[in-house]
Amino acid sequence: MLVEKIPLPLPPSEAVLRAKFQTMIAVVKVAGQQFKVEKDQTLYVPHLEGKSGDKVDLEVLLADADGKLSVGSALTTKVSAEILDQVKGDTVIAYKQKRRKGFHKKKGHRTVYTKIKVTNIA
């Protein structure tokens, strides 16, 4: 029984990959937190005012277009997003107790997040 070796295709070079996928990436600031975003990405951010379907412009800190970084005053990139939903996170429970005193306190809360979709990076 003879087994022939089938030649596997070589992985594409980095230049070929960059030519196929020209993505624009930006780092935006939302409610004091920074997020790395791409076009058509959905993410959960701290609560933003607005209803489902509202458009939001995000503050851009850094942009990368095909390996060219722009930061600070040279930054002309605009990132727009659409609010998809207002959701609550998991329950976080704070429990306090003092031993042998009969004292215990249990409190919980659910943080509100906004689900957004990045519609455009220009």
N, C-alpha and C positions, 0 to 999 in steps of 0.2 A: 504494500500500500504506500503510494507516494503522495506526499502532501506538498503542493506547490505554494511557494510564498507569493502572496499577492502584495505588490508594492503599495504602500499607503501614501496618500497625497501629503505633500509637505505643508506644514502650517503656513498661512499667509504672513508676509512680512508686516512690520508695523506701519510702513508707508502705505501698503495696500489697505490695511484696516482703517487708517485715518482717511484715506480717499473715499472709502465706502460709507463710513459713519462720521459725518461732520455734525457734531452736536455742540450746542452752546450750553455752558454750565454757568450758573451764577450763585453767589452766596448772598442771601437776603436776610434782613433783620426783621423779625416779627415779635412784638411785645417783649423786647429785651433778649430774645434768643436768636441764634443764627442757624440757618438751614441751607444746605446745598441742594439746589433744585435744577431740574431739567424740564424741557417742554413736555406736557401731558402727564406729569407726575402728580399723584395725589398724596397729600400728607396731612397729618393732624398737628395743628398749631394751637397755642393758647388762645382763649376766647377772643374773637373779633366781633364787633358790632355789625349786624346785618342779617338779612334773611337769605334763604336759599335762592340762588340765581343772581345775587348781587355781584358786581365786579369790584375787585380790590386791586390797587396798585401797591406793590411792595417796595420797601427801601432796599436798594442794591448796594452792597459793600464791595463786591469783587465780581468780575466777569471774565470768562475764559471762552474765547472763540477760536477754535482750531489751534490751540497752543499759544495764543496771544493773550496775555493777561492785561487787564486794565483795572486800575485802582485809583481811588481818590478823585482829583479834579479832572483827570482824563476819562472819567467814567461817563458814558452817554447811554448806557444800557437801561432799558425799562422792562420791568417784569410785571405782568398783569396776571391775576388769578381770579377764579370764580368760586364763590362759597357754595359748597354742595350741601352741607348739613351742620347742625349744632348737636354735638353728642356729649355724653358724660363718660368719664373714665371709670376705672375700677374703684371699688370702695376701699378707702384707706382708713384703718381703725387705729386710734390712739388710745391705749389702755394704760392706766396708772393704778398702782396699788401700793399700800403700805402694809407691811407684814404685821401680823398680830394686832392690828388696830380695827379691823373690820372696814377699812376705807378702800374703796375702789371706784374708779371713774372710767367709763367707756364712752368715747365719742367717735363718730365716723363722718366722713365727707366724701363726696365724689366731685372731682375737678371737671369743669366744663371745657371742652375742646371744640375747635372749629375744623371741619374737614374741608380742605380747599383743593382745587385742581389748578395747576399752573397752565394757563392757556397760551401765553405768548412770552417769548424772550426776544426783545429786539433792541 
